[in-house]
Structures are given as structure tokens and as C-alpha cells.
């Protein structure tokens, strides 16, 4: 059985990285993910890992160095948040287009401006079309488990895409929770060694990476990325199955919590799922058939599966911890409702933007969403689909 | 062994092939080719290239002119990209994941846009971190790839598309940034300024020293651009010669803080000799604009005197 510990989300991520023992880590500090490279530097300087730690001068260089390292044939990892990811923006697209399975720990935080160091998902949502696999984590345990599974997914021959594991800044990154760690040897065996097919340091086969790719080829290369992203769905499930065999912990593309027989439900990601579960339990005691669908894998988006899982509901609320500022609801709302439309779901749906800039989201507020859904169901229509939760009205 | 260009060319086949699409009369390809010839034939190289003329003309999918391993990511981060590859090498070598008897050298190429300007942060960071790599700036004094816009390497008064020689403002109004000195301020083990001149001797020898000095090293190589500078393509080598003989582009190296001017013209030519054959300076020769040439000459003289002083000072016991 695993090792019982008490760790913060950042410690959990750094511990996973230590056990993975990547060849290169390049990172630049930014709140709230700073602790990850801090802890990791200690592992490096105390000889607990074989990693070269590249203490770069910016996040742009962090991602550039990860690209150089991964292309050279190494396993490369990084960690960042918010503006750090924004500064990487140019390079994250290049990482995915060069098909380099870099793994990032993204501790979600509001992107400036104005400056705010607290949690929302605007950083991850900005990268949703970048060609990175995005996996979200409700708890410290999930942040750890998702990182342990990351390389097996990203490096799969049918995938070869970079992957980011997201967790909520401060809410999980700085909260200490009970966690069950896997033994070092088991992780090593599970993650396995990385043997890239082509790499810069292979003297026997010099290669050129990152061409000028004109009209004749770019479309097909981009299609290759899209195919790889589609392939990732099955690979994520296969790796989860192996992970379950090792740990007994079961993971899917999303988690359904009391959703089977639910009439109303919330869809959300990361730590808010924990708050929602508490409310669902309370409502169930009162005889209200409430449920939750927690998205774990946001990219690739499990459209068909999500639509199917929600199709029996009367009403659903999709919670976005980032405002797309588009006048038409958050990113998760758009994805979920498009999927439901294609699946011909006849379910009332509404968008809730919530928790911006670390605004606390209480059980009371989640309960108010369920109350809205009850009202919507009674009326059998949605009058105001684009809603805000926890916003001061004055 | 004394430098012999014929022997070097015979013994070391070009690692940068023909068939690339750089312009006739461009200074960059001979520079890249000669620098790569400074590699030991048995050594592998990983080359990083910043976005720019050299990159878009040498690696157009599915063709490449590079026989070594090569990576291009973006405009401003050739140094950071290469630093990652070098870190991978160190890590994998240490772990026994790479053959013990193989050696890989790391060389970055960037134009003045990718080096003096948008890439200076990435370059400064990589050099300060001490990666074992050589960064080569092929300086053609403007953003040539996008159509001759001024850079911080553009000389004063030059006519570019974003500093046009207008009726009120006669070209670029600022002096050129001295990147070689900025790199020296990083206290690198080896920094040099060179050019393709005198059978490439200066270039070759400095490249060899840079590549085989352990740690971060930097080469600043002036590489004329026929389109941006406005000279006939066949005059490339003459322009190179005039850049050196007028002391516009002094050839020198700094080894662990010690300056050495590797070529001192017996008779320093007036700057007009360098300016006159280039269309970008044409307006300086209009009647009434003599002051521009005078000012240009003064700046060249001042920098040359400074360099002579630095050489003297740094070699004092």
C-alpha cells in the first residue's frame, strides 16, 4: 500500500516530479507555483534527482529551454501560473506543434490585469486552443496522481503532445491535505524510461526541427496535431486503468457524482467540485436530486461522453472560473452546450461565471445555483442564461 | 598549425550545404559555413537558429541545408532553446544515456534583430547561466527578413524602411548599440568580433576558439546585406574589407577579460570609403550633408580609440 503523508498541492506536485526524475526542469518563479521549483531545486542540490535545473530568466525562456531539452531527447518539465503562462504563450504553441511531450504543472491563477495573485482559471482557459492536453485536479491527491500519469499519456506514440496538469492556486496549492503517495520504485516502473524516436542529440541521425512550413504542408501538420488530440482520449483512459491497478484509485475523463438519477446538476472543474459534492450531499438528504459532473480532462474535450452523461437532466449549470468576456458565457459552458446540441440533449443550460480573482465560493452560493436550477426546471425555460455567482451587485 | 584556407576546405567538407535560398551577395552563408568548418569533423553539433533570413532560407519544409542537428523555435529565444538542449546533454551524459565517446557542441545563430533586440534577454540569461555553447550573431545591421527595418545595430544615418532618409529626419538618428561590449560585461571566457576577411582566417580562428572554449562564448560577425545596404552582390568581400580597414568594424577578441585587437590596419581608411559604395548612406553625400560624414567619422574614431585603450589597460601587468 502507498505511503500516507500530509502535503500541500505544491509539495505534492514537486514530490511527483522528484519521483518522475525528469532529465531537465526549466522554470521561473511566479506565485502561487513558485514553491514547485523551490522544492525541486532542493532535490537537485541534495542529489535526490538526476535533473539539470535551468534557472531561466523568464517563463518565455523556461518554455524555450523545455522545448530545446525535449527536442534534444530529454524529459523536460516546468511549472508556472497566470502571467507566466501568458509570457510562454508563443512557445506553448511551438511546443505542441513540434510534438514535444513536455509536462507542466499549472497552478491556476488570475491573469493580469489588474494584478491579482489568486485563483481562477483564466490562465488555463487562454491556453485551451494551444494543442496542450489539459487535465484538472480537484485535490492535492489528484494533482499528484495526474502528474504521475502525465508522461505515459503525453509520450504515447499516437499522442506526442505536451500536457499540463492544473490545480487551483492557494486553494489546493497551499492547503495541506492527507495524501497517499506511491513508492518511488513503483512510480519509476509506472512512468518508464523515455526513448524518443528522433532527437537532436542522436549523432547517428541528425535531424532538423522547426521549419518554415508553407501553404503546402502546414494544414496537414496541424491536422496531425488534431488527430493526436483525438487519440489522447483513449490513451488517457488506458493509462488510468493501469494506474488504478497500481493504486486502486480510479480516474475517467470526468467524474460523475450522484449524477445517475439526478434531475439537476452542476458542471465544474478543480476544487469547486469538492464544495459542490458537499452541497449535493446536503440536498440529497432533503430529497432533492442534485448531482455533479466534474471535468477532469478538458483538452481533449470529451464532448460526446459529457453530453451523454448530462442528457437525462432537467437543468444543468456550467460553472466557469474565467470570464471569456465575449457576451456569451464561459469557455466550459460553450464546450458543454455545443456537445449537448450535437447530441440533441433537451436540457436547460445556464452559464455561471464565478470565483474570479480568488473570490471565495461558498456552499451557500453553490446551493443558490441548485435553487436556480429548480426554478428553471419549474418554468421549463431559461430567461437569463449568462449568470454571475458571488458578484457584488452594488 | 598555421591557418591554410585551402587545406581546411579540402579536409573539412561544408556542413552547411548549397541549395539554400539566401540571396546572392549575402554575408551570412559564408559565415555559417566557415564557423561550422571550425568544428572537429568527429564532433556532432546541435545548432539553434533564431527566426530570420538565415532560418527561413535554409530550412523550408521538407528541405534543410544543415547537416548537423538543427532546431528553430522562435525569433527571440535561440539562446534559451539551445540552453535547454545543452542542459539535456549534460543531464543525459551524466546519467549514461548518451555514448561516452561522442561529443556534441552547441552553436546558436541569430541576426541582429534576434540578438541585439528581441533576443537580448534570452541571450543574456543563457550566457549568465554558463551553458557550454557558442552564440553567433550575424549582424547585418537591420531587420532584413521583414524588409530592412532599423535595429539597434543599424548605424547612425542609415536609410531603412522605418528610419527613412526623409527631408526632415535624415535616416536613423541614433548610434549603433555595442553588443560585443555588452557581452563582455557578462565576463564570458571568450568574446570576439570578426568578419569574413583575409581568407576567413580571423573568422575561422575565432570560431574554433569560441567553440572549443568551455562555457558560454560569443561571436559578433558583421555580415553585409546587398538589399539592405545597397551594394552590388559581387562586392560583398570588398565591403567586408572596407568595414575593417576603416575601423568601422574592428576585429578583436577578449579572452578572460584580456583584449586583443587581432588586426590593426596599417593605414586607417577614411569612413567615406565604407559609406560611399552603400545606397543606405547615399544621402550623406549630398551637398550640405558633410556634417553627417564628419560626425560618423568622429564616432568611429572614438570607438576605435576606446578599444585601443581597453587593449592596453587589460594587458597591463
Interface residues (C-beta under 8 A of the other chain):
Chain A: X23 X24 X26 X50 X51 X52 X54 X55 X56 X57 X58 X60 X61 X64 X65 X66 X67 X68 X69 X70 X71 X72 X73 X74 X76 X90 X91 X94 X98 X200 X201 X202 X203 X206 X207 X208 X209 X210 X211 X212 X213 X214 X217
Chain B: X44 X46 X48 X55 X56 X59 X60 X61 X62 X64 X66 X67 X68 X69 X70 X71 X72 X73 X74 X76 X77 X80 X81 X82 X83 X84 X85 X86 X87 X88 X89 X90 X91 X92 X94 X95 X97 X98 X99 X102 X104 X121 X122 X124 X125 X126 X128 X129
